[in-house]
Amino acid sequence: MFKFSFDVDGAGGTPSAAEPQQQEPEQEQMSQNSQQGYECEKLELPENLRQGVVIERDNLHVFVASVDTLVEYINCLSLPVDYFSDDIQLAELDHSDLVPGMYEGGLKVWECTFDLGERMAEKAEYKKLFDKSTVLDLGCGSGILGIVAIKLGASKVAFQDYNKDVLERVTMKNYSLNCCAADDLQSSDQSDSAAVEFYSGDWGSFVDKVERQFDVILTSETIYNTKNYPKLLKLFREKLRPDGVVLLTSKTCYFGVGGGIRLFEKAMDEDGYFRYRTAWECDSGVLREILEIRVKSSSGGQQQQQQQLPGNVAARLLHRVWMLVKHTRYA
Ligand SMILES: C[S@@+](CC[C@H](N)C(=O)[O-])C[C@H]1O[C@@H](n2cnc3c(N)ncnc32)[C@H](O)[C@@H]1O
C-alpha cells in the first residue's frame, strides 16, 4: 500500500511564500521532465464501465458534498500497488506522494478537493454555474470534482490527469460508479448523463491537442510546482471561455516544495490577463483557499481588479488579526 511522504499536510504554521529549494541533480532532471512531460492522449471509456461498475463495499469511500450530493470513490488505498505502472510503483518505493514529471499524485484524494466539492454543492451561486455547463476537471486525480459537476447538471465534463494509469484505474471507475449505474442512466432529470472525455498527459500538450473552451475549469492542488505556472496560465488563457471561471483550490503554501497561492497570484499579476478573488479560506489547521479566476474584461477589467484586490487584502488582514486575537485570548 502507498505511504505519502510529501509532507505538506503536517506543515501548519504561518503562510508564507517559501523560496524554491536548492535542487539535487536527480531532482533537477525530474523538473526538466515536468517541463516537457507526457504527450496528451484521449482515452476511451471501456464499454464495461459505461454500464456501471460494481466495487466491493470495503474498498469504497464516501464524500458527502451536501445532503443531496454524495460521491462514492476508490483511491490508491483500495488497490494493490502492483496494479499500477512502473512510474507509480516507483513513487511507492520512494515513499513519495509524487515524482515530478513521472507521477503527479493523482491517486490520493487531496484535501482541497473536499473544500471545493462542498462549496460547489452547497453554494447557490456555484450550483447555478454548473447547469448545462462545459467543465474541465484539471489535474482531476480521483475525479471527484468533475463528478460533483455532473451531479449539479454539467452537460459535458473533461477529466484530465497527468497519468494514464490514474485515469484508467481510478477516475474512470469513480465516474462509472457514480454516473453510469442503471438508476443514474434512467433518472428522469438526466442530471448524471453528461458527455465525458478523459485526457492523460502534460498540460503543455493538452493545450495544443484539445481545441474546445470550457465554461468552468476546476483545479485542486495543482499549483505546488512553480515551474508549471506558465503552462497553467497558457491553458487557462486558451481553454477558458471569455465569460468563464476557474475555481482553483490549493494549500496557501506548499512548504519545502515552493508553490502556493501567493506565488500563483504573483504569476497572474505578471501575466496580466486574469483578475481573481479569494472566495474562501479556512481558519484552522493547514491553511487552504479557493480562488475565483476570471478573464479581465477588455474595458474596465484592470480597474475591477484594482478595486477588488485592496478589499481582498484588507479582508485577509482583518481575518488574520481576528485569528491572532482569538488565539491570544485562549492561550
Ligand atoms: C496533487 S495531485 C491533486 C489531485 C486532485 N486534484 C486532488 O485534489 O485530489 C496534482 C494533480 O495535478 C496534475 N498535474 C500536475 N502536474 C501536471 C502537469 N505538468 N501536466 C498535467 N497534469 C499535471 C496531476 O494529474 C495530479 O493528479
The ligand as a Gaussian input file, in Angstrom:
#p B3LYP/6-31G(d) Opt

LIG

0 1
 C       -1.552000      16.693000      -6.005000
 S       -2.446000      15.960000      -7.305000
 C       -4.096000      16.548000      -6.980000
 C       -5.131000      15.591000      -7.475000
 C       -6.569000      16.034000      -7.270000
 N       -6.848000      17.248000      -7.975000
 C       -6.915000      16.176000      -5.815000
 O       -7.074000      17.308000      -5.330000
 O       -7.084000      15.161000      -5.140000
 C       -1.941000      17.008000      -8.630000
 C       -2.575000      16.689000      -9.964000
 O       -2.112000      17.640000     -10.912000
 C       -1.875000      17.029000     -12.153000
 N       -0.627000      17.554000     -12.721000
 C        0.431000      18.043000     -12.047000
 N        1.382000      18.477000     -12.915000
 C        0.891000      18.258000     -14.163000
 C        1.369000      18.504000     -15.475000
 N        2.562000      19.066000     -15.685000
 N        0.596000      18.174000     -16.523000
 C       -0.616000      17.610000     -16.313000
 N       -1.136000      17.349000     -15.111000
 C       -0.394000      17.670000     -14.034000
 C       -1.778000      15.544000     -11.912000
 O       -2.656000      14.965000     -12.776000
 C       -2.198000      15.329000     -10.470000
 O       -3.271000      14.471000     -10.361000

